[in-house]
Amino acid sequence: MQPKIYISGSSLGLPDQEVIKKIEAVKTKLKQLGYLTYCPIELVYLYNQQRIKAGLAEWTDQTHRKEIIGLCIDYMCQCDEVFFLDDWDECERSKIEKLVAEKLNMPVIFPLQLKPILKHFTTPNNN
């Protein structure tokens, strides 16, 4: 069974396309390592699409911050590990997710921990 990994990081102040590009690059690398990836940005987007279809207003950080954080924490708790992007400490939600992950003894991974492993996937083997 593939391990599930939750990707936490900031999307504040970035254009949507830049956020998507950043998340997709991380997802690709984690999938190379055998993970199923779970991203809260995608979760909230899909949740809002369901709300719109039901004739309800979208949730935003300004109007439903507490609900969004609760939804994301629940999603994270269904995963085996948590990966924090470099900018995690710029995001209130990510800071809360880190505290929860540590309290639940979930393995927490940061980008620097993966660099030696990822070289195997990105550098041709000249042997």
PyMOL CGO cylinders between C-alpha atoms (Angstrom):
from pymol import cmd
from pymol.cgo import CYLINDER

trace = [
    CYLINDER, 0.00, 0.00, 0.00, 1.37, 3.40, -0.98, 0.3, 1, 1, 1, 1, 1, 1,
    CYLINDER, 1.37, 3.40, -0.98, 1.99, 5.84, 1.86, 0.3, 1, 1, 1, 1, 1, 1,
    CYLINDER, 1.99, 5.84, 1.86, -0.15, 8.98, 1.79, 0.3, 1, 1, 1, 1, 1, 1,
    CYLINDER, -0.15, 8.98, 1.79, 1.61, 12.33, 2.22, 0.3, 1, 1, 1, 1, 1, 1,
    CYLINDER, 1.61, 12.33, 2.22, -0.03, 15.67, 2.91, 0.3, 1, 1, 1, 1, 1, 1,
    CYLINDER, -0.03, 15.67, 2.91, 1.64, 18.75, 1.37, 0.3, 1, 1, 1, 1, 1, 1,
    CYLINDER, 1.64, 18.75, 1.37, 1.56, 21.88, 3.51, 0.3, 1, 1, 1, 1, 1, 1,
    CYLINDER, 1.56, 21.88, 3.51, 2.72, 25.35, 2.53, 0.3, 1, 1, 1, 1, 1, 1,
    CYLINDER, 2.72, 25.35, 2.53, 1.71, 28.90, 1.82, 0.3, 1, 1, 1, 1, 1, 1,
    CYLINDER, 1.71, 28.90, 1.82, -0.33, 30.10, -1.14, 0.3, 1, 1, 1, 1, 1, 1,
    CYLINDER, -0.33, 30.10, -1.14, -0.90, 33.60, 0.19, 0.3, 1, 1, 1, 1, 1, 1,
    CYLINDER, -0.90, 33.60, 0.19, -0.07, 36.46, -2.13, 0.3, 1, 1, 1, 1, 1, 1,
    CYLINDER, -0.07, 36.46, -2.13, 0.91, 34.22, -5.04, 0.3, 1, 1, 1, 1, 1, 1,
    CYLINDER, 0.91, 34.22, -5.04, -0.88, 34.07, -8.39, 0.3, 1, 1, 1, 1, 1, 1,
    CYLINDER, -0.88, 34.07, -8.39, -2.90, 30.86, -8.81, 0.3, 1, 1, 1, 1, 1, 1,
    CYLINDER, -2.90, 30.86, -8.81, -0.70, 29.64, -11.68, 0.3, 1, 1, 1, 1, 1, 1,
    CYLINDER, -0.70, 29.64, -11.68, 2.46, 30.03, -9.58, 0.3, 1, 1, 1, 1, 1, 1,
    CYLINDER, 2.46, 30.03, -9.58, 0.90, 28.11, -6.69, 0.3, 1, 1, 1, 1, 1, 1,
    CYLINDER, 0.90, 28.11, -6.69, -0.21, 25.31, -9.03, 0.3, 1, 1, 1, 1, 1, 1,
    CYLINDER, -0.21, 25.31, -9.03, 3.25, 25.12, -10.62, 0.3, 1, 1, 1, 1, 1, 1,
    CYLINDER, 3.25, 25.12, -10.62, 4.94, 24.91, -7.20, 0.3, 1, 1, 1, 1, 1, 1,
    CYLINDER, 4.94, 24.91, -7.20, 2.56, 22.21, -5.92, 0.3, 1, 1, 1, 1, 1, 1,
    CYLINDER, 2.56, 22.21, -5.92, 2.74, 20.14, -9.11, 0.3, 1, 1, 1, 1, 1, 1,
    CYLINDER, 2.74, 20.14, -9.11, 6.56, 20.08, -9.00, 0.3, 1, 1, 1, 1, 1, 1,
    CYLINDER, 6.56, 20.08, -9.00, 6.51, 18.80, -5.41, 0.3, 1, 1, 1, 1, 1, 1,
    CYLINDER, 6.51, 18.80, -5.41, 3.77, 16.27, -6.16, 0.3, 1, 1, 1, 1, 1, 1,
    CYLINDER, 3.77, 16.27, -6.16, 5.78, 14.88, -9.08, 0.3, 1, 1, 1, 1, 1, 1,
    CYLINDER, 5.78, 14.88, -9.08, 8.87, 14.37, -6.92, 0.3, 1, 1, 1, 1, 1, 1,
    CYLINDER, 8.87, 14.37, -6.92, 6.93, 12.79, -4.07, 0.3, 1, 1, 1, 1, 1, 1,
    CYLINDER, 6.93, 12.79, -4.07, 5.14, 10.46, -6.49, 0.3, 1, 1, 1, 1, 1, 1,
    CYLINDER, 5.14, 10.46, -6.49, 8.57, 9.36, -7.80, 0.3, 1, 1, 1, 1, 1, 1,
    CYLINDER, 8.57, 9.36, -7.80, 9.31, 8.33, -4.21, 0.3, 1, 1, 1, 1, 1, 1,
    CYLINDER, 9.31, 8.33, -4.21, 6.14, 6.21, -4.12, 0.3, 1, 1, 1, 1, 1, 1,
    CYLINDER, 6.14, 6.21, -4.12, 3.75, 8.53, -2.27, 0.3, 1, 1, 1, 1, 1, 1,
    CYLINDER, 3.75, 8.53, -2.27, 0.10, 9.27, -2.90, 0.3, 1, 1, 1, 1, 1, 1,
    CYLINDER, 0.10, 9.27, -2.90, -0.08, 13.05, -2.56, 0.3, 1, 1, 1, 1, 1, 1,
    CYLINDER, -0.08, 13.05, -2.56, -2.77, 15.06, -0.81, 0.3, 1, 1, 1, 1, 1, 1,
    CYLINDER, -2.77, 15.06, -0.81, -2.85, 18.84, -1.13, 0.3, 1, 1, 1, 1, 1, 1,
    CYLINDER, -2.85, 18.84, -1.13, -5.10, 21.15, 0.94, 0.3, 1, 1, 1, 1, 1, 1,
    CYLINDER, -5.10, 21.15, 0.94, -5.21, 23.75, -1.84, 0.3, 1, 1, 1, 1, 1, 1,
    CYLINDER, -5.21, 23.75, -1.84, -6.80, 21.18, -4.14, 0.3, 1, 1, 1, 1, 1, 1,
    CYLINDER, -6.80, 21.18, -4.14, -9.11, 20.01, -1.33, 0.3, 1, 1, 1, 1, 1, 1,
    CYLINDER, -9.11, 20.01, -1.33, -10.48, 23.50, -0.69, 0.3, 1, 1, 1, 1, 1, 1,
    CYLINDER, -10.48, 23.50, -0.69, -10.87, 24.11, -4.43, 0.3, 1, 1, 1, 1, 1, 1,
    CYLINDER, -10.87, 24.11, -4.43, -12.87, 20.88, -4.88, 0.3, 1, 1, 1, 1, 1, 1,
    CYLINDER, -12.87, 20.88, -4.88, -14.92, 21.59, -1.75, 0.3, 1, 1, 1, 1, 1, 1,
    CYLINDER, -14.92, 21.59, -1.75, -15.79, 25.05, -3.09, 0.3, 1, 1, 1, 1, 1, 1,
    CYLINDER, -15.79, 25.05, -3.09, -16.78, 23.58, -6.45, 0.3, 1, 1, 1, 1, 1, 1,
    CYLINDER, -16.78, 23.58, -6.45, -19.28, 21.35, -4.62, 0.3, 1, 1, 1, 1, 1, 1,
    CYLINDER, -19.28, 21.35, -4.62, -20.60, 24.36, -2.69, 0.3, 1, 1, 1, 1, 1, 1,
    CYLINDER, -20.60, 24.36, -2.69, -21.08, 26.33, -5.91, 0.3, 1, 1, 1, 1, 1, 1,
    CYLINDER, -21.08, 26.33, -5.91, -22.97, 23.41, -7.55, 0.3, 1, 1, 1, 1, 1, 1,
    CYLINDER, -22.97, 23.41, -7.55, -25.21, 23.31, -4.48, 0.3, 1, 1, 1, 1, 1, 1,
    CYLINDER, -25.21, 23.31, -4.48, -25.93, 27.04, -4.82, 0.3, 1, 1, 1, 1, 1, 1,
    CYLINDER, -25.93, 27.04, -4.82, -23.83, 27.96, -1.76, 0.3, 1, 1, 1, 1, 1, 1,
    CYLINDER, -23.83, 27.96, -1.76, -21.17, 30.63, -1.42, 0.3, 1, 1, 1, 1, 1, 1,
    CYLINDER, -21.17, 30.63, -1.42, -17.47, 29.71, -1.61, 0.3, 1, 1, 1, 1, 1, 1,
    CYLINDER, -17.47, 29.71, -1.61, -15.40, 29.56, 1.55, 0.3, 1, 1, 1, 1, 1, 1,
    CYLINDER, -15.40, 29.56, 1.55, -12.52, 32.04, 1.65, 0.3, 1, 1, 1, 1, 1, 1,
    CYLINDER, -12.52, 32.04, 1.65, -9.80, 32.67, 4.22, 0.3, 1, 1, 1, 1, 1, 1,
    CYLINDER, -9.80, 32.67, 4.22, -11.59, 35.90, 5.10, 0.3, 1, 1, 1, 1, 1, 1,
    CYLINDER, -11.59, 35.90, 5.10, -15.06, 34.40, 5.59, 0.3, 1, 1, 1, 1, 1, 1,
    CYLINDER, -15.06, 34.40, 5.59, -14.44, 30.82, 6.76, 0.3, 1, 1, 1, 1, 1, 1,
    CYLINDER, -14.44, 30.82, 6.76, -10.86, 30.58, 8.05, 0.3, 1, 1, 1, 1, 1, 1,
    CYLINDER, -10.86, 30.58, 8.05, -11.74, 28.31, 10.99, 0.3, 1, 1, 1, 1, 1, 1,
    CYLINDER, -11.74, 28.31, 10.99, -13.77, 25.94, 8.82, 0.3, 1, 1, 1, 1, 1, 1,
    CYLINDER, -13.77, 25.94, 8.82, -11.04, 25.72, 6.17, 0.3, 1, 1, 1, 1, 1, 1,
    CYLINDER, -11.04, 25.72, 6.17, -8.37, 24.96, 8.77, 0.3, 1, 1, 1, 1, 1, 1,
    CYLINDER, -8.37, 24.96, 8.77, -10.61, 22.28, 10.31, 0.3, 1, 1, 1, 1, 1, 1,
    CYLINDER, -10.61, 22.28, 10.31, -11.26, 20.71, 6.91, 0.3, 1, 1, 1, 1, 1, 1,
    CYLINDER, -11.26, 20.71, 6.91, -7.52, 20.67, 6.13, 0.3, 1, 1, 1, 1, 1, 1,
    CYLINDER, -7.52, 20.67, 6.13, -6.55, 19.20, 9.52, 0.3, 1, 1, 1, 1, 1, 1,
    CYLINDER, -6.55, 19.20, 9.52, -9.09, 16.41, 9.04, 0.3, 1, 1, 1, 1, 1, 1,
    CYLINDER, -9.09, 16.41, 9.04, -7.65, 15.73, 5.57, 0.3, 1, 1, 1, 1, 1, 1,
    CYLINDER, -7.65, 15.73, 5.57, -4.08, 15.75, 6.94, 0.3, 1, 1, 1, 1, 1, 1,
    CYLINDER, -4.08, 15.75, 6.94, -4.97, 13.25, 9.67, 0.3, 1, 1, 1, 1, 1, 1,
    CYLINDER, -4.97, 13.25, 9.67, -5.97, 10.73, 6.99, 0.3, 1, 1, 1, 1, 1, 1,
    CYLINDER, -5.97, 10.73, 6.99, -2.38, 10.75, 5.70, 0.3, 1, 1, 1, 1, 1, 1,
    CYLINDER, -2.38, 10.75, 5.70, 0.70, 8.89, 6.93, 0.3, 1, 1, 1, 1, 1, 1,
    CYLINDER, 0.70, 8.89, 6.93, 3.21, 11.75, 6.71, 0.3, 1, 1, 1, 1, 1, 1,
    CYLINDER, 3.21, 11.75, 6.71, 3.31, 15.52, 6.22, 0.3, 1, 1, 1, 1, 1, 1,
    CYLINDER, 3.31, 15.52, 6.22, 5.62, 17.35, 3.81, 0.3, 1, 1, 1, 1, 1, 1,
    CYLINDER, 5.62, 17.35, 3.81, 6.19, 21.04, 4.52, 0.3, 1, 1, 1, 1, 1, 1,
    CYLINDER, 6.19, 21.04, 4.52, 7.15, 23.33, 1.66, 0.3, 1, 1, 1, 1, 1, 1,
    CYLINDER, 7.15, 23.33, 1.66, 9.94, 25.87, 2.22, 0.3, 1, 1, 1, 1, 1, 1,
    CYLINDER, 9.94, 25.87, 2.22, 7.41, 28.64, 2.89, 0.3, 1, 1, 1, 1, 1, 1,
    CYLINDER, 7.41, 28.64, 2.89, 5.32, 26.73, 5.46, 0.3, 1, 1, 1, 1, 1, 1,
    CYLINDER, 5.32, 26.73, 5.46, 6.21, 29.15, 8.25, 0.3, 1, 1, 1, 1, 1, 1,
    CYLINDER, 6.21, 29.15, 8.25, 4.60, 32.04, 6.33, 0.3, 1, 1, 1, 1, 1, 1,
    CYLINDER, 4.60, 32.04, 6.33, 1.16, 30.44, 6.58, 0.3, 1, 1, 1, 1, 1, 1,
    CYLINDER, 1.16, 30.44, 6.58, -1.00, 30.32, 9.71, 0.3, 1, 1, 1, 1, 1, 1,
    CYLINDER, -1.00, 30.32, 9.71, -2.69, 27.09, 8.55, 0.3, 1, 1, 1, 1, 1, 1,
    CYLINDER, -2.69, 27.09, 8.55, 0.66, 25.37, 7.98, 0.3, 1, 1, 1, 1, 1, 1,
    CYLINDER, 0.66, 25.37, 7.98, 1.90, 26.39, 11.43, 0.3, 1, 1, 1, 1, 1, 1,
    CYLINDER, 1.90, 26.39, 11.43, -1.21, 24.83, 12.97, 0.3, 1, 1, 1, 1, 1, 1,
    CYLINDER, -1.21, 24.83, 12.97, -0.80, 21.71, 10.81, 0.3, 1, 1, 1, 1, 1, 1,
    CYLINDER, -0.80, 21.71, 10.81, 2.78, 21.34, 12.01, 0.3, 1, 1, 1, 1, 1, 1,
    CYLINDER, 2.78, 21.34, 12.01, 1.72, 21.54, 15.66, 0.3, 1, 1, 1, 1, 1, 1,
    CYLINDER, 1.72, 21.54, 15.66, -1.04, 18.97, 15.12, 0.3, 1, 1, 1, 1, 1, 1,
    CYLINDER, -1.04, 18.97, 15.12, 1.26, 16.62, 13.17, 0.3, 1, 1, 1, 1, 1, 1,
    CYLINDER, 1.26, 16.62, 13.17, 3.87, 16.77, 15.94, 0.3, 1, 1, 1, 1, 1, 1,
    CYLINDER, 3.87, 16.77, 15.94, 1.25, 16.18, 18.68, 0.3, 1, 1, 1, 1, 1, 1,
    CYLINDER, 1.25, 16.18, 18.68, -0.03, 13.15, 16.76, 0.3, 1, 1, 1, 1, 1, 1,
    CYLINDER, -0.03, 13.15, 16.76, 3.53, 11.86, 16.19, 0.3, 1, 1, 1, 1, 1, 1,
    CYLINDER, 3.53, 11.86, 16.19, 3.11, 12.00, 12.43, 0.3, 1, 1, 1, 1, 1, 1,
    CYLINDER, 3.11, 12.00, 12.43, 6.37, 11.92, 10.48, 0.3, 1, 1, 1, 1, 1, 1,
    CYLINDER, 6.37, 11.92, 10.48, 7.20, 15.43, 9.25, 0.3, 1, 1, 1, 1, 1, 1,
    CYLINDER, 7.20, 15.43, 9.25, 9.43, 15.99, 6.21, 0.3, 1, 1, 1, 1, 1, 1,
    CYLINDER, 9.43, 15.99, 6.21, 11.06, 19.20, 4.98, 0.3, 1, 1, 1, 1, 1, 1,
    CYLINDER, 11.06, 19.20, 4.98, 12.54, 19.83, 1.50, 0.3, 1, 1, 1, 1, 1, 1,
    CYLINDER, 12.54, 19.83, 1.50, 16.17, 19.72, 2.67, 0.3, 1, 1, 1, 1, 1, 1,
    CYLINDER, 16.17, 19.72, 2.67, 15.62, 16.19, 3.96, 0.3, 1, 1, 1, 1, 1, 1,
    CYLINDER, 15.62, 16.19, 3.96, 14.62, 15.03, 0.47, 0.3, 1, 1, 1, 1, 1, 1,
    CYLINDER, 14.62, 15.03, 0.47, 17.38, 16.66, -1.60, 0.3, 1, 1, 1, 1, 1, 1,
    CYLINDER, 17.38, 16.66, -1.60, 19.86, 13.74, -1.30, 0.3, 1, 1, 1, 1, 1, 1,
    CYLINDER, 19.86, 13.74, -1.30, 17.11, 11.23, -2.14, 0.3, 1, 1, 1, 1, 1, 1,
    CYLINDER, 17.11, 11.23, -2.14, 15.75, 13.25, -5.07, 0.3, 1, 1, 1, 1, 1, 1,
    CYLINDER, 15.75, 13.25, -5.07, 19.17, 13.42, -6.73, 0.3, 1, 1, 1, 1, 1, 1,
    CYLINDER, 19.17, 13.42, -6.73, 18.71, 9.72, -7.46, 0.3, 1, 1, 1, 1, 1, 1,
    CYLINDER, 18.71, 9.72, -7.46, 15.61, 10.53, -9.51, 0.3, 1, 1, 1, 1, 1, 1,
    CYLINDER, 15.61, 10.53, -9.51, 16.89, 13.64, -11.30, 0.3, 1, 1, 1, 1, 1, 1,
    CYLINDER, 16.89, 13.64, -11.30, 20.55, 12.81, -12.04, 0.3, 1, 1, 1, 1, 1, 1,
    CYLINDER, 20.55, 12.81, -12.04, 21.35, 10.22, -14.74, 0.3, 1, 1, 1, 1, 1, 1,
    CYLINDER, 21.35, 10.22, -14.74, 23.20, 7.18, -13.46, 0.3, 1, 1, 1, 1, 1, 1,
    CYLINDER, 23.20, 7.18, -13.46, 26.55, 7.05, -15.24, 0.3, 1, 1, 1, 1, 1, 1,
    CYLINDER, 26.55, 7.05, -15.24, 27.62, 3.61, -13.93, 0.3, 1, 1, 1, 1, 1, 1,
]
cmd.load_cgo(trace, "trace")
